[in-house]
Amino acid sequence: MPLAIRSVAFADGAEIPLRHTCEGADLSPPLAWSGVPSQARSLALVVDDPDAPDPAAPRMTWVHWVLYDLSPSLGGLEEGLHHGALPPGTREGLNDWRRTGWGGPCPPIGRHRYFFKLYALDAALGDLGTPTKARLEQAMRGHVVAEAQLVGTYEKKRR
């Protein structure tokens, strides 16, 4: 069975509920995965938005969440995780607000896509400090044995 990631909060390609955005409670969505390969020694999760700042003229990919060294025995993540409630051994990186933790969708204009990318790695990465997505990707190079993604969308309700 291939690596797969899903959420009970939204289907692949569907809208992310308000409670998981800056217009709601800004809670991380619940996530579940399956098909973790037997050779996986850790997992990493990156959530980003390639449509920033405007989907009609994207100029950058905005990073919303960076987690790594998740145990391959985990089946997912609960809703509303914060630093003190992360699964044991899980490490955090910086999002593009220059802080750790979940930063929910908050697009300035238009409907954006949010990619939840799960990576199975053949090694634990250890203490990388508080890496950016780019630093984490560099550390993962040569260690990815499987990957999966879930895509959600969001457009602000209020301006």
ZIHU-V272887 format. One record per run of one state. SS is the DSSP state (~ for helix, > for strand, _ for the rest). FROM is the first residue (numbers start at 0). LEN is the number of residues. If there is no record, write none. Layout:
SS_FROM_LEN + SS_FROM_LEN
This chain:
__0_3 + >_3_3 + __6_8 + >_14_1 + __15_2 + ~_17_3 + >_20_1 + __21_9 + >_30_4 + __34_7 + >_41_11 + __52_1 + >_53_1 + ~_54_3 + __57_2 + >_59_11 + __70_5 + >_75_2 + __77_5 + ~_82_3 + __85_5 + >_90_2 + __92_12 + >_104_1 + __105_3 + >_108_1 + __109_2 + >_111_10 + __121_11 + ~_132_8 + __140_3 + >_143_11 + __154_5
